[in-house]
Amino acid sequence: MNIISSFLNNLNYPTIFFLMLLESTVVPVPSEFVVAPAAYHAAGGALNVFLVILYATLGADVGASINYFVARYVGRPVVYRFANSRLGHLCLLNQQKVESSEQYFDKHGVVATLTGRFIPVIRHLISIPAGLARMDYMKFLLYTTIGAGGWHSILALMGWYMHAVVPEDQLTDKISEYAEYIKIAIIGILLLVVGYFVLKSLLKRKK
């Protein structure tokens, strides 16, 4: 974790890529504390905000692909054994979290790999049920890229905005505060979208 802290204190394009790769596997690296600060510094001229989003999304794609292929080829028993192991617990992973991601995938289908990127806990694990279900990889990669790119764009916009209103010594606290509001808003929007499609499907069945 000291290594991760060192990376967080020295954000550049390779470290952004690496940290988002880790976040999309099973290592607990909150993306809001990577992308938002990077965009904050981009607003000050240290980085390019579009490259921040690009490298973050590429990292997420690679990390999610690792999860996908591991789950696809080792199978459910090994995935759950790891989730219940000491190493899995060190990564803040457990059987309940994996089961929640599987239930979300089963409920929402392949599009869950897109919408799941916006939901805490589900975000970095949704690639596991996609691999277990042997979802078409190119479709998985497309949805992951759109979902991760959308989420990183929101975080980058937040970080860019904060540069004008938040002193750097208050950045971490404000990111935590703003990120909670963003998560609540996104979950609310996703629930409305899911509710719309469920209602539409029920009305179609009645007809």
Disulfide bonds with the S-S distance in Angstrom:
none
